[in-house]
Amino acid sequence: MTSELNRAERAVEEHSVALKKPLGLRDLVLTQIVFIVGSSWVGTAAKLGPSHLFFWLLAILLFYIPQAAVVIYLNRLMPLEGGIYQWAKFAFNEFVGFIVAWNLWLLSIMVIALGGMFITTNLSYAIGEAGGWMRDSKWCVAFISCALVSGLGWSGVRGLALGKWLHNIGGFAMLLAYAALIVLPFVMMARGNLSTYRPLQIAAPTMSIFYCVNIFTKLAVGALSGFEYVGILAGETHAPARNIGRSVIIAAPIIVLMFVLGTSSVLAFIGDNQIDLIGPVPQTLRLGLHSFRIAGTIASVAIVLMTVRSISSMSIHFTGSSRLPMVAGWDHLLPAWFSRLHARYKTPINSIAFVGAITLVIAISSQIGAGMQEAFQLVDNAANVFYGIVYAVMFAIPIMGAAAIRARARTWLRLAAICGFVVSLLAIFFTIYPIIDVPSPLIFATKIVAVTLTANAIGAAIFALGQRQRVAQQNSTA
């Protein structure tokens, strides 16, 4: 089995030779930060009130640390372009690998589709009261979504030699914006505008256990997830077996501090008021800085930084979602059309065009018949189902994957993988329960289930069709 695995890995490496390799350790660290640290999750966590720290710590222990450990382990064994697609394929079989890649691809498409909502919300806060109408204008969101996808497509064609700078700028922008968010309560206390502030206070939950566990799973699989994603770009990375693991170790503590202290800041200024789940960071900055003469300018600059980060994150998703069809094309599970590289930039140009077209359709259709906050929750929850499936399979690899792959996994790693597996299943279950008021919770849950089942049925059908075509080609050449 080990020799078969080595031969299969060499076949992937041969395909990867044509790809450029511009990503270094610094690029990977900043990519991890900008990809994982989103602005919406501090708002979601703030809905837990003073008990948020307890649930952050629980999510770190039961999901975040296990995720980091399993990603480092699998990447060292298989530092291959396609990342988790290759891990699942070699650990189980091609069907499992394809379904994992399919769900991860759908996740990225959903996230990119939300990009128009994020950017519109951030820009409306940056403009101030005059831009309030933008958040509820579906036409405005549609226009910004079109502009976003067009720009991402152009950058995607140019490749990571350009894209990594967009990701790096987004990482620095995120660090600056969160620095402003984290420092703000201390500045307000010094000015006497905030009476008390205890960012690391641990309090017992006051809400129902069901609601708290719901939020906990979203913090785990939603917020504290993403270390595996840069593994998709292993074939475009310098020394991927070493540098991807190092990027996880360096970025992990920084990300935790940003999330925990950022949530405390949101809670300090918004309190019992309605939290904007799409843009809690700009909402908090504007509220916290209202007493400054130049509050509007400071808040607008910080909000622009968050917008830059959002665009960078969309770029990472766009890049990964164009690589997954490419590697599936290498295995003849998708038409070779998806694997065609640009003559100059060596990027999968057809796959990039396909991703852009699909993203726009979902971005616009997701708003039909739903308010902005409900549309955000619907798409976001569906994306969490897809991610839950991906992580359930990833955590299963050290537990029940092929012997050649799980043989080196130590007992502590397998126990960590079991914890992550259980949390992933819980996250899938709780996606049918929205954390905001919606007109009909039953219809909301039905939409989530229908989207998930339909999407995976389509994925299975595409795989079956690809298998039949591959067998037909083999028979015709025999």
C-alpha positions, 0 to 999 in steps of 0.5 A, a space after each residue: 500500500 505504501 508503494 502504491 501511495 508513493 506512486 500516486 503522489 508522484 503522479 500528482 507532483 508531475 502535474 504540479 511541475 508546470 505550476 509556479 511556486 511563489 508562496 513563502 512562509 510569510 505569505 502563508 502566515 498572512 494568508 492564514 490570518 486573513 482567511 480565518 479571521 473574519 469580521 462577522 464571527 466576533 458579532 456571533 460570539 458576542 450574542 453569548 454575552 459575558 460567557 463568550 470566553 468560555 465557549 471560545 476556549 471550549 471551541 479552541 480545545 475541542 476543535 481548533 487545536 485538533 484541526 491544527 494538529 491533523 492538518 500539520 500531520 496530513 500535510 507533512 505526509 502528503 504536501 500535494 496540490 489539491 490538499 484535502 482532496 488528495 488527503 481524502 482520496 488517498 485515505 479512502 477512495 476517489 469518491 470520498 475525495 471528490 465529495 470532500 472537494 465538492 463540498 469545499 468548493 461549494 463552501 468557497 462559492 457560497 463565501 464569495 457569494 457573500 462578498 457583495 453583502 460584506 463589502 456593501 455593509 462595510 462601505 455603508 458604515 464607512 460613508 456614514 448615515 448617507 450610506 445606510 440605504 446601501 445595506 438594504 439595496 439588493 441592486 447595490 449588492 448585485 452591482 458590487 458583487 459583479 465588480 468583485 467577481 470581475 476583479 477576482 477573476 482578473 487577479 486569479 488569471 494573473 496567479 499567486 505572483 500577484 494574488 499573494 500581495 493582495 492576500 498580504 495586504 489584506 492580512 496587514 489590513 486585518 491586523 490594523 483593523 483588529 488592533 483598533 478594535 482591541 485598543 478602543 475599549 482601553 482608550 475609552 476607559 482612559 477618557 472616562 467614556 467606559 466605566 469598566 472593561 474586563 476582556 478576559 472575564 469568564 462567566 457561566 452561560 445565562 441562555 439555554 444550553 441548546 442556544 449556547 451549543 448552537 453558537 459554540 458549533 458555529 464558533 468552532 467550524 465557522 470561525 476557528 476553521 481554515 488551516 487546511 485551505 492553504 494546503 490546496 496550494 501546496 504545489 504552488 508553495 516553496 517547501 510545502 511540507 515544512 512551511 504550511 505546518 509552520 504557518 499554522 503554528 505561527 498564526 494560531 495564537 495570533 488568530 485566537 487573541 484577535 477573536 477573543 479580544 475582538 469579541 470583548 470589544 464588540 460586547 463592551 460597546 454594543 451590549 444589549 443592542 442589536 448586533 449587525 451579524 454582517 458588519 459587527 466590527 464597523 458597527 462597533 468602531 462607529 459606536 465606540 468612536 462617536 465622542 471623537 471629533 474625527 470619529 467619522 474619519 477614524 472609523 471610515 479608515 478602519 472600515 476600509 481596512 476591513 473591506 480590503 481584508 474581505 476582498 483578500 479573503 474572497 481572493 483566497 477562496 477564489 484561488 482555492 475554488 479554481 484549483 479543486 476542479 483543476 486537480 479533479 481534471 488531472 484524475 479525469 473525474 472532470 473534463 480536462 477542460 478544467 485543467 487547461 493552464 494559461 500559457 503565460 501565468 500557468 493558472 487554470 483559466 477555464 476553471 477560473 471563468 467557471 467559478 466566476 460565473 457560478 458565483 454571480 448566479 448564487 450571489 444574486 439568487 440568494 437574495 430573492 425573497 429574503 431580507 439581507 440578514 436572513 439571506 446572510 444566515 441562509 447562505 452562511 448556514 448552508 456553507 457551514 454544512 458543507 464545511 462540516 462535511 469536509 471536516 468530518 472526513 478530514 478528522 476521520 482520516 487519522 482514525 479510520 483512513 488507509 493504514 499507510 496514512 494513519 499508521 504514524 498517527 499517535 494516540 493523542 492525535 487520534 483522540 484529538 481527531 475524535 473530538 474534532 469529528 464529533 464537533 463537526 457532526 454537531 455543527 452540521 446538525 445545528 445549521 438548521 437552527 438560525 441565530 436570528 429571527 426569521 419569518 419561518 424557522 421551519 422553512 429556513 431549516 427546510 431550505 438548508 436541508 434541501 440545499 445540502 441534499 441537492 448539492 451533494 446529489 449533484 456532486 455524486 452524479 457528476 462523479 458517476 458521469 466522470 467515472 463512466 466517461 473515464 472507463 469509456 476512454 480507457 476501453 476505447 484506447 485498449 
